[in-house]
Amino acid sequence: MPADPHQVVADLAARLLDQLAGLDRPLRHCHGVGGLGCLIQVWPGGGRLPVADAPPAATTRAAASDRRAKCRSDILDTIRAVGHALTRKKLISELKKAGTPHGGGTVAKALAELTRAGELVNRKDKHGYRLPEWPKPSPTPSLFD
């Protein structure tokens, strides 16, 4: 093993770039030997650093929108199945019990969308989110209930 692996890499990189002078397109190569791997990525100096096959932002947004649509559906199904209003914390717990993959941030955004659309109601009365057709819980129990 050489005394300074960083210097070995720096020397080899300089030699590689000398040999590839004039390259007009990005080049990427992976290689592995004896339990070590190496990624070599070379691109024209005036260009930007190439990014490894990242999906376009529009595709990422569409996927997030699809996940949130599934989350909204799961939220409505869960609230209907439970049969009463749920706070966000209790709803997340129920979703986890049901094995849904939604994180807290996705649930929060989906709840905001469902509330804005009128599909859920949250009266900020500490009872939580409920379907709009369900009767409004009374703030104090009646002696006649």
C-alpha positions in Angstrom: 0.0 0.0 0.0 1.5 3.4 -1.0 2.2 5.9 1.8 -0.4 8.4 0.6 -3.4 7.0 -1.3 -4.6 10.5 -2.0 -1.4 11.4 -3.8 -1.7 8.2 -5.9 -5.2 9.2 -7.0 -4.2 12.8 -7.7 -1.2 11.7 -9.8 -3.3 9.2 -11.8 -6.1 11.8 -12.3 -3.6 14.3 -13.7 -2.2 11.6 -16.1 -5.8 10.6 -17.1 -6.8 14.2 -17.9 -3.6 14.7 -19.9 -4.5 11.7 -22.1 -8.1 12.7 -22.5 -7.4 16.4 -23.4 -10.0 17.6 -25.9 -12.8 15.3 -24.8 -16.0 16.8 -26.0 -18.6 14.8 -24.0 -19.0 13.4 -20.5 -17.5 10.0 -19.8 -18.2 7.7 -16.9 -16.5 4.3 -16.0 -16.8 2.0 -13.0 -14.3 -0.7 -12.2 -13.7 -3.0 -9.3 -10.8 -5.3 -8.3 -10.1 -7.1 -5.1 -12.8 -5.7 -2.9 -12.3 -2.1 -4.0 -14.4 -0.1 -6.4 -13.7 3.0 -8.5 -15.9 5.5 -10.3 -14.2 7.7 -12.9 -16.2 10.6 -14.3 -14.7 13.0 -16.8 -16.4 15.9 -18.5 -15.5 18.9 -20.6 -14.0 21.7 -18.4 -16.4 24.4 -19.5 -19.5 22.2 -18.8 -21.4 21.5 -15.6 -20.7 18.4 -13.5 -22.9 15.6 -14.9 -25.6 14.2 -12.6 -26.1 10.4 -12.5 -29.4 9.8 -14.2 -31.6 11.9 -12.0 -35.2 11.9 -13.0 -36.5 15.3 -14.3 -38.1 17.4 -11.6 -41.5 17.1 -13.3 -41.3 13.3 -12.9 -40.4 13.6 -9.2 -43.3 16.0 -8.6 -45.7 13.7 -10.4 -44.5 10.7 -8.2 -45.0 12.8 -5.1 -48.4 13.8 -6.2 -49.3 10.1 -6.8 -48.0 9.2 -3.3 -50.0 12.0 -1.7 -53.2 10.9 -3.6 -52.7 7.4 -2.2 -52.2 8.9 1.2 -55.4 10.9 0.9 -57.3 7.8 0.0 -55.7 5.8 2.9 -56.6 8.6 5.3 -60.2 8.6 4.3 -60.4 4.8 4.4 -58.9 4.8 7.9 -61.2 7.5 9.3 -64.2 5.7 7.9 -63.0 2.3 9.3 -62.4 3.8 12.8 -65.8 5.5 12.7 -64.9 8.6 14.7 -62.7 11.7 14.5 -58.9 11.2 14.8 -56.2 13.7 15.7 -53.2 13.7 13.3 -51.1 11.8 15.8 -53.8 9.1 16.3 -54.3 9.0 12.5 -50.6 8.4 11.9 -50.6 5.6 14.5 -53.7 4.0 12.8 -52.0 4.3 9.3 -48.9 2.6 10.7 -51.0 -0.2 12.2 -52.6 -0.7 8.8 -49.1 -1.0 7.2 -49.3 2.1 5.0 -46.0 3.7 4.0 -46.9 7.3 4.6 -44.6 9.5 6.7 -45.8 12.3 9.0 -45.0 15.1 6.4 -47.0 13.4 3.7 -49.9 12.8 6.1 -49.8 16.5 7.2 -49.9 17.7 3.6 -52.6 15.3 2.6 -54.7 16.3 5.6 -54.4 20.0 4.6 -55.5 19.1 1.0 -58.4 17.1 2.2 -59.5 19.8 4.6 -59.1 22.5 1.9 -61.2 20.4 -0.5 -63.9 19.9 2.2 -63.5 16.1 2.3 -62.5 16.3 5.9 -63.4 18.7 8.7 -61.2 19.7 11.6 -62.9 22.2 13.9 -59.8 22.7 16.0 -61.8 21.3 19.0 -59.1 18.7 19.9 -61.3 15.9 18.5 -59.4 15.8 15.3 -60.3 15.2 11.6 -63.7 13.8 10.7 -66.0 13.4 7.7 -68.2 16.4 7.1 -71.4 14.4 7.2 -70.7 13.2 10.8 -72.5 15.1 13.6 -70.5 17.8 15.2 -69.2 16.7 18.7 -70.6 18.8 21.5 -68.0 20.7 23.5 -69.4 19.5 26.8 -71.4 16.4 27.4 -75.1 16.8 28.0 -76.8 15.4 31.0 -79.5 14.0 28.7 -77.2 12.0 26.4 
